Amino acid sequence: MFNWTPIDIAKGWLPDFIQFGMPPGGLRVCKNLLPYDEGYWPAKGKLTYASGAFAETMFRAGCFYTEAGNFYSFYGGASKLYRLNIDKTVTNVSIASGYATGDNSWNFEKYGDWLIATNYADNVQILKTFDTGTNFANLAGSPPKAKFVKLYYGHLVLGYTAGAPKTLRWSALEDVENWTISTATGADEQNIASANGYMTGIERVGKSLAIFFSNSISLMYWSGGDYSFTIVENAVNNIGAIENTIVNIGGIVYFWDQRDIWAWDGNSEPTPIGMGIRNTILDSYNRAYINRISAVADQKRGLIFWSYPSTRSSAGVCDKILCYNTKARKFTLIESDHSALNSMYTGAFTLEGLAALYPDLDVIPYSFDSNFWLAGNPVIACCDNSDTKVATLTGTVLTGEIKTSLIKLRDQMTMVRKIRPRIQGAQDDITIHTLTRYNEDDSDVESSAATVSSTTGYADVRATGRYVGVKMTTGLHNGILEVEAEGITRGIR
């Protein structure tokens, strides 16, 4: 008799490996689970948050706070911009003529209580006093149309300007409506001619701005004096970023390119972090809909969520979310149709709102003492494509699935007899299957479902093969740490 541990939390999800050659404890499938430091927790589905609906599908979003400390989310679609208000209503704050976003993406930036939005197809937009402003308007000063926008040391920086895919243009110091180039105000522009590829994004890294291109990264530093900024062209070469995959968490930027997923602190060379999953992800996102990709961070948990449409999605609808724990360095995959993934802060719940969301008190997933019910609670949100309303990912638990690596003890047959999931919380929704193969090129043979005994904590199974593994489906629980299995070896006749 022998015991083994099919799940090793440190190994994580490794779908790129050969099924029978994966490191012991690695996972072939890790679906609809969140990679917390202390184990895998259930991912949750969409829960309607806003009372009002959008008139079209939203593709990008951002959440911003006023100087008074109130949070408002903004959503951008093909022809409109909307504000999500504190009372959960939505307001169309588009310019009167609407927009022609097309295949471009919306990018947002805050300047005091002003909000700037740009999509490259239209003039740069501004909504003054964005919590009460009625409609966006064209930003004064005639700045060029641009794909990207970022506020940096008092200057509004635009990137990938009209007809100039390698050019940066920035406003006067503390005057985002002054774009006249002048050494007195610091307004200027620079074409990063030697950049390898076209510009794909701008993000803060440490005290600098990282200017991403398709196959290189430049750095922008504050220098002051007659020339506001110093730009180091090609600080990193032969590594770039896919548009909309760039996200900052803890002062480090994370991003995808065509070869790997990377982490970069702005000083040393970028670190590849996609070992074991990069081929699966980079081969499956739909390149025709890069404008739909979103990258957001859960700062509290140290998690990054990359939302993207797969090659199997319908009409570019985002159907996958790659989740990464930046501290534990492990990935999971969530499957859910949505658009405009973003991190936002909720308003406080009223008793009427609570009753509308949870008609049955027995299914409320949070304690009444939880911060979840208070204003300013950070959550991951999206646009629910079914009703074009804002929803938070705090709804019904999604069905989780784990498939472990296959193990082989020398050249002997193994019979699995017992499997014990170390799981906190309810185990009624757990089903266990054994996976067996006799030869490397065989498909898995999946056993009938077994349930976990409330007395012993084991699922009793019987399955024999040269290679053996475990499949587990989960519902509501409070964390999977590992799975233990027990079996015996048999010789081969």
RATA-V389013 format. One record per run of one state. SS is the DSSP state (~ for helix, > for strand, _ for the rest). FROM is the first residue (numbers start at 1). LEN is the number of residues. If there is no record, write none. Layout:
BEGIN
SS|FROM|LEN, SS|FROM|LEN
END
This chain:
BEGIN
_|1|1, >|2|4, _|6|7, >|13|1, _|14|13, >|27|5, _|32|1, >|33|4, _|37|2, >|39|4, _|43|1, >|44|1, _|45|2, >|47|7, _|54|4, >|58|8, _|66|5, >|71|7, _|78|3, >|81|4, _|85|5, >|90|3, _|93|14, >|107|5, _|112|2, >|114|5, _|119|6, >|125|4, _|129|8, >|137|2, _|139|7, >|146|7, _|153|2, >|155|7, _|162|2, >|164|7, _|171|1, >|172|1, _|173|2, >|175|1, _|176|12, >|188|4, _|192|7, >|199|7, _|206|2, >|208|6, _|214|2, >|216|7, _|223|6, >|229|9, _|238|9, >|247|3, _|250|2, >|252|5, _|257|4, >|261|4, _|265|6, >|271|2, _|273|5, ~|278|5, _|283|2, >|285|1, _|286|1, ~|287|6, _|293|1, >|294|5, _|299|4, >|303|6, _|309|1, >|310|1, _|311|7, >|318|8, _|326|4, >|330|17, _|347|4, ~|351|7, _|358|3, ~|361|3, _|364|7, ~|371|3, _|374|3, >|377|8, _|385|4, >|389|4, _|393|4, >|397|1, _|398|2, >|400|5, _|405|2, >|407|1, _|408|5, >|413|11, _|424|7, >|431|7, _|438|7, >|445|2, _|447|3, >|450|1, _|451|8, >|459|7, _|466|1, >|467|8, _|475|5, >|480|11, _|491|3
END
